[in-house]
Each structure stands twice: as C-alpha cells, then as structure tokens.
C-alpha cells in the first residue's frame, strides 16, 4: 500500500510539473518597449505602442529595416485598447519588458491619468519602466524617432535617462510606483521629466534618420514637469532637477561649475552626498532646515591653481558650498513664490516628524509651504585634485 501511494504521488507530481500550458514560441510574440498616451479624437485616449523588430536590433541579423513598428489605436480605456492591437500585429504583444511610458502634455494638463490604474493593476507589467512627459508635441512622436544607438526610441531613452541620473542628476528617476506614491501623498506634489522632439519629426520616423552623422530629429531631455494633484502645472529648467535630487536625497553624481574669479570658472565633481531635512513650526509658519553633506574632487580649474596648500582646499570648499546652497535656495524660492507647490516633500517630512501639527494644516499645505522659512546648509569636502596638484597654467603665466 505504501508503494502504491508513493507511485500515485509521483504520477500526480508529473502532471503538476507540466508548466507549458500557456507557452508561446518566440516567433509568435513581439516585445513592446514603449507606450505613449495622447488625447484621442474619437475616444478618450489615443494609445501608441512601439513593438520591437528583434532581428534589426542584432548586428548579425540586421538588414537595414525599421527597428520597431509603431501603431496607434483610440479607445475609452487603456485596458481594452491594449487587447486590440491584433488589428495591426500578427504576433502576440508582450508588455512585460516595457521600458518607457510617455504621457502627452495635453493629457497631463487635463489630469487624465486614470489609465495608470490599469498599468499598476496589470500583473504582466513590471514596475520599473520610466515615465515621461512629451512637451510641445504628441507623445506618439517620441516613440517614432529612430536613433543609431539601440535604434529603438524607447530603448535609447531609457538608457539615456539612467545615464543622466547616474552621471549628472538631470532625471528624477521616476517609476510608476514612485509617481503614484507622490500623487497620493498629502505633503508632496509629483514630478516627471519632460522631453522634446527637436528637428523634423517626419524624417525622424524613418530609417535614414539613424544613418545620418547629425540626425534630422532627436529626442532631448528638456525640463522637469511638476504637478498640482493630478494635473501638470508647469515646467522647471533641467538644472533644477539636480536640486530636486539633492533635497530628496536621491543624488548620485554631478559636476558643478563655480565662478572663482572675473570670467574664471572651476569644475568640481561631486561623487557623494547625503541630505537631512528637519522641520518645525514657528508659530503658524513652518521652517525647513536642509543640511547637505557632499564630497568630491577638482575636474578643472582656471584659478586657485596651486592646489598643494590647505588654504586653497578651504577656498574651494567654501566656494562650492556657497554656490550649491544658493542654487538650492533659489529653486525652493521659485517653487514657493511662483507656483506655491511643494514638490520636495517637506510636508511629508513634517507629517513624519510633527504629525499632530501637520494634521491641522495638511488640507492647505501648499499655502503654508509658500510662506515657509527655508535654511540651507551645504557642507562640501574636497577630497583630491585629480592626478596632479599644480596646473600647467601656472607655468604658462610665469
């Protein structure tokens, strides 16, 4: 009886291991790398997907054809539209490797972001794709621009944004969960990077565009879009994105240029930074103390050239600390005075640090943010001067 029982269990396990019931051959599927959402004419949404032509992405099998196929369908819900693309594609679309979601400026300004519920709820989609705003153009135009690197617009942009985030700080590194979290928080407004299509959009959508030394069209990271609740409220210059990363403690690396003399500049590479924000209520006026500690090295200098003295190190540390603190102060002041929107999450920090006080003013938090007192303390430490201490410019001047 024991032997029979073991055999029965073995047979049942064999059936349970038959996990290929929903398999699809590679020739039967097509990977979606990007999706764009615009306002529709006949429906609420105009949904565009970029499906990869895998053979063109491989140098061995490439035949000079289009690297991807871009098609558009209109509908009332993103869910239904996503299942209708068999009108165009013979293969089954797989969204699990999607790298990019582009939202049209008109959609973002009107607050039509309900479609994100489908993207968050869909078990096939991962939560690691980038989200962008298409500024001054349709979101679908962004997906159509071919490029020599990675060929596909979505693949090129996702890599470009990651490099920018790691190397300079021009990308807020927003994924879908980050965006949803910011939209739903009581003490923070959401932000997204904005891109523009520069050049001839029609030529940009052709194979010839990626064969030119200077492409006829290219997608550029342009600015930082910020929201008021669910609606896009405006744009900040790209340089302010770095300040956003400093305050929210997401910073990786950047190069900061500081003026050190009359028409003389020096460049400092900041390689590490940590931020601590403390809040308090001074009567009915909030107060924020932003404390940033950073370290880095000299990348190039036009003054203070003798870098083998402690006094010179101190000059650079003071200069960088003051310059960076001024940049942070100006960006915060801009959001307070011109827009009155807390994109930095000061309200959320106050909720965690002083919940009782914040709960009394949370309904009108942006008004309190606009009147808040902001103190910035930036402490920079210069670790090294590159591979040499003195500059050759000293010898030239002698």
N, C-alpha and C positions, 0 to 999 in steps of 0.2 A: 504493500500500500504506500509506503514511504517512497519507493522507487517510482510508482505511478504518479504520485503527487509532484515529485521533482521534475518528471518529464512533462507534466501538464504545465507547470510554471515556466519551464524552458520554452515550450511552444508558444505560450502567451507572450513572453518577452520578445520573441522573434516578431510577432505581429505588432507589438508596441514600438519596436525599433524601425518599423517601415515608415521613415520620416520624409519620404519623397512625394507625398500625395499632392503637394502644391508646387512642385518644382517647375521651373521654366528654363528652357535652354537659352544660352547666351544669344543665339540667333533670333530668339523670339522677343527679346526685351530691348528697350532703349532707355539709357540713363538720362534723367533730367538734371541739368546742372544749375539752371536758374529759372526763376519765375518773376513776372512783372505784373503789377496790378494798376490799371488805369480806370478812369470813369468810362462807362460804356454809353453808347448812343441808344441801343435797343434794349439793353439790360443794365442792371445796376453796376456790374463790374465787367471790365474788359481784361481777360486773363491771357497772358502770353507765357509760353514755356519755351525754353531752349533745351532741345534734346540733342545729345552728343552723337556725332558721326565717328564712332570709335576708331575706324580704320584710318581716318585722317589725322588722328592725334598720335599715331605711331609712325615714326620716321621710316620704318621698313615697309609699311603698307600704304603710306600716303600717296595719293595720286593727284594732288593739287585741287581737290574738290572742296566744297564748303565743309568747315569743321563741325558744323552743327545745323540743325533745322529749327527755325523759329516760326511758331504758328500762334494764332490768336483766336479765342472764342469768347463771346459775350454771354452773360447769364446773371441770374439773380443771386446765386450762391456759388461760392468757390468750390464747394463740395461737388455739386452737380457738374459744373464745368470741367473739373479735373477728370471726370469719367467720360467726357465727350470727345476727347482728342483722338479717338479712333477714327473720327471723320477724316483726319489727315495722316495719322501714323499707322502703319501696318503692324508695328510691334507694340507690345505692352509697355506703357510708360512706368518706370520705377523712380519714385521720388526720394528714396532713402539716402541718396548721395547728393542731394541738392546743396549747393554751396552759397547761393545768393537769392535774396528776395529784394526786389526793387519796387518801391511804392511811388506812384506818380504824385507830383506836388499837389495837383488838384484833389486827389483822393485824401491826402494827408491834411490839407487845409480844411476840408469839409468834415473831417472826423469820421470818415467811412472806413474805420479799421476793424469792424465787426468780423471780417473774414479771418482775422488772426485766431479766433476761437477754433476754427477748423484746423488750422496749422498746428495749434497746440494739442488738440484732441486726437489728431491722426496718429495712429500707432506706427505707421510706416515712416513718417518723417522724423529725422533726428532733430535735436535742438541746438545744433552747432553751426547753423548757416548764418551768414552775415545779413543785416537788414540795412537798406539804404533808401534815401530819398532822391528821386530824379528831379533835379532843379531845372526849370525853364525848358523842359522837354517831356515827352511821354516816357514812361518807364520802359515801354517796349523797345524804344530806340537804343537804350543802354545795352540790351541783350543782343542787338544786331551788329554791333561794331566788332569786326574781326581784328585780331592782333597777332603779330608774329610770335610773341611769347604765349604759349599754351593755346594759341589760336582762338579758343572759345572765350567770349567776353566774360562769362561768369567765372571761369577758372582763372583767367588773368586778374580780374578784380579781387577775387577772394585772396589770392596770393599777395597782390599789391597792398591790400588793406592790412593784412597780417604783418607784412614787412614794415609798413608805415607805423603801425602800432609798436612794434619792437624796436625800430631804429630811430624814430623821430618823435612820435607821440601825436600824430595827426588823425588818429582813429580812436573813438571811444570804446571800441571792442564790444559792440552791442550784439548779443544773440537774442533769440525770441524770448527766452525766459527773463533775460535782463530787462528787455523792453516792457514786457507785461508787468514785471515787478515795479518798474518806475511809474508806469501809468496808474497802477492801483495804490501806490503809497500816498499817504496823506501829507507828507512833508517833502516831496520831491517831484519835479517835473521830468519827463522823459526827453532824451536826446537821440538823434540819429545822424550819421554822416550824410552829406549831400554830395552828389556827383553831377557833372555836366558833360554833355557831348559836345566837343569842340571840333568844328570843321564841317565838312559836307557829309550829312547823315546818309544820303543815298549811296555815295561811294563807299562810306564806312561799312555798309552792309554787304559789300562784295569781297570776293577772294583777293582782288587786286589790291585792296587796302593794306593787307598784311604783307604784300610783296614790295611795298614802297619803302625807301630809306626813311622818308618823312611821311607817315601815314596821312591820308586826306582827312581822316576823322580819328579821334581818340577820346577815351573816357577819362576825365580828370576828377580827382577828389577835390572838391571845391570849398566846402564850408561845413559848419556844424548846425544842423537844424534842431530847433528846440520846440517843445510842445507846451500847450496850456490845456491840461487834462488830456482829451483825446485828439485835439486839433493842433496842427502845425501852426506855430505863432510867428516864426521868423528864423533868420539865419545869423550865425556869428562867423567872423573870419576864421580861417583854419588855424591860425596861431592861437586862438582862444581854446582850441581843443586840448592843447598841451596843458593849459591852466586847469581845465576840467579834470584831466588825469591826475595832476598834482593834488588838487583838493580832494578828489575821491580816492586817492591812494591806489591808483591803478598804473602809475607811472612805471615805465621800463627804462628807456634810454632816450637821450636827446642831445642836440648840440645847441648851445646858447651863445649868441653873438652879443658882446657888450662893447659899448663905446668907452675907450680908455684914454682918449686924447682928442684934440681937434682933428676931425676927419681920420681918426685912427681907431681900429677895432681889433678885438681879440676874440677867438672862438674857444669855448670850453666844452668839453664832452662830459656830460653828467651821466654817470653809469649806475648810480644807485640813489634812491630817495625814499623816505618814509614820511607820512603825514599824520598828524594827530590834530583833531579839531575838538575844542572844548567850547561848550555853550553855557550861557547863563542869562537870567533875566534881570536887567537893571530897571526895576520898577515895572513898566509895561513895555520896555524896549529890549529886544533880545541883543545879546552880544556874542560874537563868534571870535575865538582866538585860534587862528590857523598857524600851526607850527610845523614847518617843513625842515627836515634834515637831509642834506644831499652831499654827495662826494663825486669827484671827477678828476679830470686831468686837462692840461693845455693841449689844444689841437693846432693852434696857430696864433701868432701874436704880432702886432705892429708897434707895440710899446711895452714898457716894463720888460725889456728884453733880457736883462741879466737875471736869470731865474735860479741862481745858486745862492740867493740870500733869503733869509727868513722874512725880512721886511717885504720883499717882492711877493712872496706867497701870501702874506697877510693882505697886501693891496688887492690881489686878485680875489681872494676870499670875500673881502668886503664889497668889492665891485660887483661880483656875481650875486652875492646875497641881496644887495640893494636892487639890482636890476630885476632879478626874479621876483622879489617881493612886490616891486612896483607893477610888474605885469599881472600878478595875481590880484592885487588891489584894484587895478583898472578894470579887469574882466568882471570881477564881482560887482564893482560900482556900476558898470554898464548894465548888468542884469537887474540891479536894484533900481536905477534911475530911469532907464529907457523902457524896460519891459516888466519889471516887478514880478519876476518869476524865479523861483528857487530851483535851478537845475542841478545844484551841487549837493542837495540832500541835507542841508543844515537843519531843516525841520525834522527829518527822520533821526538825525543825531540828537536833537533836543528831546524828541519823544523817548529815546533810549536813556538819556541822561537825566531828564527832568520831566517825566511823564505827566505828573499832576499839573504842572504849569502849561505844558504843551496841549493837553486835552482841553484846556479852557479857550485856546486861541486857534486850534487846528482848522476850524471851519473858514477862517480868514487868514490863513498862514502867510500867503504871498504878500499881503498888505504889511504884516509885521516884518517879513523878510526885507521888504523895500526900505523900511525905516531902521533896520538893524545897524548896530555898530560893528565894524569888522576890523580886527587887528591881525596883521600878518608878520610872522617872524620866520625868515628864511635863513638857515644856518648852513653855509656851504664850506666844505673842507676840500682843499686842493691836495690831492694825493701825490701826483707826479707831473712831470713836464714833458712827457713823450720820451723819445730816445736820446734827447740831448738837452742840456741845460741852457747854454747861451745860444742866441740867434745869430745867423750869419750876417744879419742886417747891422749888427754892431760893428763887424769888421768892415763892412762897406762904408759906414758912416765915418769910421776912423780914417 
